[in-house]
């Protein structure tokens, strides 16, 4: 590093400190209660002080507190992690469905899964009418198509309180509309709330009221959605109370590696854009390549599904994680493959594979690899033994606190033992032949934290226990689909069941498995035989029809002639 000076070799630096004295009027600072004191120009030299009050206070000095609902909201959308939703929150008079106030939130699970939204909903009158019942209603719409998705209802339990505080958590479902049989009217349809057994009339756009009998006078932009006279639902590229303000579009280089750029909610976030990354990439701009874990199998029976447990252990350099964090996922293994690839963007130190209720230690790393390729193997020597295979029954009858201190003996007596487990703990044998144990529950229920949308007793797995951005269903036998919603129990032996897992997508027919080629040939032969049989039937029927016509016409003429002669004789 060099410092460049003028040619004459001299460098003159003048520093001047000027002390500015300004009289501060402390009275004007504290004049507005939790508000901002401003001066308004009235023309000429006339100035007047005004108070900008927060939503919780009002009047000229912000001296009165607003009656309101203080709302804290957290949202989860496990199976819609890359779908943008607009949540419209309204404070409604339950008697005549009058909207007192409202607010809107744009929610994207990959961005906002850990966010708690804090809102204020004010009553329209001061003081509020205590003889009425008030409710909080939340309506979810898809941002791109502006299509209605779901609704929630939360009644105000204690309307006499001046400030009613509510903490809500909602789960956005995968299926959008639950209809009912109540006759609402011409301009609405009967739907069911997600969190209660209550039904309501969902009005068509441009109509409002208890029975959707009021036609709204809408001032929204033509490409927006009019929910009521007050509420406009803006499209993706606009914002504002009437949706006439345009957002600055994403730049071409906002996201890398084919990431999808999404404009952030202007109300709650400072970042202008959010990137939805493709599988295998992560980061604010999708600039990081996820860890590529290619698991292969050697001398073990390859199952149809593998369950992988990621363990984030205690980092001795960064004392942030006090207890190991366990994340479990699964991957289906097609019959023609002997390996499986899993992508992981979160840190982990231990990788366990579960095959047919057997555990294998396949990876143990001290430091996390950010963007790399790992190729662990599942081999018989790395199978974790159960304590039932290591100790006798008398020892196992002891309490866990008494017997766990003897677990080191297993590592010392079996030098090749890498890991073992009981009902509560998983233990690893270290280089000093000591057992390093951590909590690892065997009979864990995989239900995505209590919000299991998998049907027919399917197990739900999510990529993160605290802030999940994706989830998947592991189906029982005879069930399939993204949510295990389809069943093969009604079928007998069919080609769909036989060939379902043998067909390799996006692969040329020449490279398909032999069984796929054989059944394809059989199908072609059956189709050709059917076509030939159909052609022969048509020819045969055509000859039969010609013979029938040649025989039937003379008979018909004879019958007609006989009937006609008989009628003529009766007339004569």
Helices and strands as residue ranges (DSSP letters): H 26-29, E 36-43, E 46-52, E 57-58, E 64-65, E 68-76, G 78-80, E 84-93, E 98-108, H 109-112, E 117-122, E 134-142, E 148-155, E 163-171, E 188-192, E 199-203, E 207-208, E 214-215, E 225-226, E 232-233, E 238-239, E 245-246, E 260-263, E 273-276, E 281-282, E 288-289, E 291-297, E 305-312, E 325-332, E 339-344, E 350-355, E 358-364, E 373-374, E 377-378, G 380-382, E 383-386, H 387-390, H 393-396, H 400-403, G 404-406, H 408-413, E 419-421, E 425-429, E 435-439, E 459-462, E 471-474, E 479-480, E 486-487, H 495-499, G 509-511, H 514-571
